[in-house]
Amino acid sequence: MSQTDLEIVVHDPTAPEDDSPSVVSAGTIEIIVSLLLLALAATLGYDNWRTGISWDATGPEPGYFPFYLAVVLGGASLYGLISALLARRATAETFVTRAQARRVMAVFVPTLLFCLVTQFLGLYVASFLLIGGFMRLIGKIALWKSLLTAFLFTAIMFVTFDIAFDVIMPKGPLEAAFGY
């Protein structure tokens, strides 16, 4: 056997299991997304109709172009919904398994918490917690490396945005304690 025929296979211990049960099918997700887009199109269409969708003496009213974009979005959503309902008779294809959903939630939940914590503790403290937490809990990186990286990143971000460019960023009690 030549060297080029050899294949190196590395097993990822954190990869989702192949036999993980399905959480939801692709067809169900297509129907849900089509319905959500249809609701968005109806909301946008109504709001733009309310602000005016005709032409006046000076040209189109404020809702003219957005209204017709909402009509196009609604038409595309109806097409997607009908296609998904007709294809529903075919075999159900898995959209996400339980293991995959768990991995997605491991990123989504901390990111959502980051957005909420930013409102109370400010961007820099929330960024420090998010980066340090991701590195330690998901990346399994040493605590001192996680804390050092999180501190350096937030310090560089603070110097860049608040000091060098004087950009207004969400601040919390820590920044207020230091006079920012």
Order of alpha helices (4+ residues) and beta strands (2+ residues): beta-alpha-beta-beta-alpha-beta-alpha-alpha-alpha-alpha
